[in-house]
Amino acid sequence: MKSQPRALVACCECGNLQVLVDFVARCGLKPKIAKSTSEAISILGKESVCIAFCQDDLPCGGFKPVLKAAQKFDVPVVISSRLDDSQRYLESMQLGAFDFICLPYYYPEVAALATAVPHRPAGQPATSSAVNVSVA
């Protein structure tokens, strides 16, 4: 039996988290939830995920360490923000984000992003063996 591909959902706001988890599940991905930067990095180091959705102001470090860790595993990261801020967008893209979306989440946009990346099956080894990213 084929394992369901996984997606990291790194968000600390209950309402937005649940919406995104529901949208990701509707796309056929198994959500792996992180409510802080350190939890997100831990999941990236232990789980095989095909895409990550990360809140820009994630507690305990924000999105930058998550982006850095995800790059080690070749995981595309979509940054989400409550603010429609062109500077934050540019910064995210320059640091290697796959995309940047603003709240509220819109299912067709999440679905397009979730299906735009190859779905690595659960259990498939990551492309790197270790992550050493400090959370400042």
C-alpha positions as CSV (number, residue, x, y, z in Angstrom):
1,M,0.0,0.0,0.0
2,K,1.3,3.4,-1.0
3,S,2.0,5.8,1.9
4,Q,0.3,9.2,1.9
5,P,2.7,12.1,1.1
6,R,3.2,14.5,4.0
7,A,3.2,18.3,4.2
8,L,4.6,20.4,7.1
9,V,2.1,22.9,8.4
10,A,4.0,25.4,10.7
11,C,1.5,27.8,12.2
12,C,0.6,28.9,15.7
13,E,-2.8,30.5,15.3
14,C,-5.5,28.0,16.0
15,G,-8.1,29.2,13.5
16,N,-5.6,29.6,10.6
17,L,-3.9,26.4,11.5
18,Q,-7.1,24.4,11.3
19,V,-8.1,25.9,8.0
20,L,-4.6,25.2,6.5
21,V,-4.6,21.6,7.9
22,D,-8.0,21.0,6.4
23,F,-6.9,22.4,3.0
24,V,-3.7,20.3,2.9
25,A,-5.7,17.2,3.8
26,R,-8.2,17.9,1.0
27,C,-5.2,18.0,-1.4
28,G,-4.4,14.4,-0.4
29,L,-1.4,15.2,1.9
30,K,-1.0,14.2,5.5
31,P,-0.4,17.3,7.6
32,K,2.4,17.3,10.1
33,I,1.8,20.2,12.5
34,A,4.4,22.4,14.1
35,K,3.5,25.4,16.3
36,S,7.0,26.8,16.6
37,T,10.2,27.2,14.6
38,S,12.0,24.5,16.6
39,E,9.1,22.0,16.1
40,A,9.1,22.7,12.4
41,I,12.9,22.1,12.1
42,S,12.5,18.9,14.1
43,I,9.8,17.6,11.7
44,L,12.0,18.5,8.7
45,G,14.8,16.5,10.2
46,K,12.7,13.4,11.0
47,E,9.9,13.3,8.5
48,S,9.8,13.1,4.7
49,V,7.6,16.0,3.6
50,C,7.0,17.2,0.0
51,I,6.1,20.8,0.9
52,A,6.1,23.1,3.9
53,F,3.7,25.9,4.7
54,C,5.2,28.2,7.3
55,Q,3.8,31.3,9.0
56,D,6.2,34.2,8.7
57,D,6.1,35.1,12.4
58,L,6.3,31.6,13.7
59,P,7.2,31.6,17.5
60,C,10.8,30.9,18.6
61,G,12.6,32.1,15.5
62,G,10.3,32.9,12.6
63,F,10.5,31.5,9.1
64,K,14.1,32.0,8.3
65,P,15.5,29.0,10.2
66,V,12.7,26.9,8.7
67,L,13.7,28.0,5.2
68,K,17.3,27.2,5.9
69,A,16.5,23.7,7.2
70,A,14.1,22.9,4.4
71,Q,16.7,23.8,1.8
72,K,18.9,21.0,3.2
73,F,16.2,18.5,2.5
74,D,15.1,20.1,-0.8
75,V,11.6,20.9,0.6
76,P,9.8,23.9,-1.0
77,V,8.5,26.3,1.6
78,V,5.4,28.5,1.2
79,I,5.5,31.5,3.6
80,S,2.2,32.8,4.8
81,S,1.6,36.1,6.4
82,R,-1.3,38.2,7.9
83,L,0.3,41.2,6.2
84,D,0.3,42.0,2.5
85,D,3.9,43.3,2.8
86,S,5.9,43.6,-0.4
87,Q,9.2,43.8,1.6
88,R,8.4,40.6,3.5
89,Y,7.5,38.9,0.2
90,L,10.8,40.0,-1.4
91,E,12.8,38.9,1.6
92,S,11.1,35.5,1.6
93,M,11.7,34.9,-2.1
94,Q,15.4,36.1,-1.9
95,L,15.9,33.6,1.0
96,G,14.6,30.8,-1.2
97,A,10.9,30.5,-0.5
98,F,8.8,28.6,-3.1
99,D,6.0,31.2,-2.7
100,F,4.4,33.7,-0.4
101,I,0.7,33.9,0.4
102,C,-1.4,36.2,2.5
103,L,-4.2,35.3,4.9
104,P,-6.9,34.4,4.8
105,Y,-6.1,31.1,3.1
106,Y,-7.9,30.4,-0.1
107,Y,-8.3,26.8,-1.0
108,P,-7.6,27.0,-4.8
109,E,-4.3,28.8,-4.0
110,V,-3.3,26.2,-1.4
111,A,-4.3,23.4,-3.7
112,A,-2.3,24.8,-6.6
113,L,0.8,25.2,-4.5
114,A,0.4,21.7,-2.9
115,T,0.1,20.1,-6.3
116,A,2.8,22.1,-8.0
117,V,5.5,20.1,-6.2
118,P,6.4,16.4,-6.7
119,H,4.9,14.3,-3.8
120,R,7.7,12.4,-2.2
121,P,6.1,9.3,-0.6
122,A,6.1,9.1,3.2
123,G,9.2,7.2,4.4
124,Q,11.4,8.1,1.4
125,P,14.7,9.3,2.8
126,A,15.4,13.0,2.6
127,T,18.2,14.3,0.4
128,S,20.4,15.2,3.4
129,S,21.2,13.1,6.4
130,A,21.3,15.9,9.1
131,V,20.2,19.4,9.8
132,N,22.2,21.7,11.9
133,V,20.3,24.9,12.0
134,S,20.4,27.2,15.0
135,V,17.2,28.9,16.1
136,A,18.2,32.5,17.1
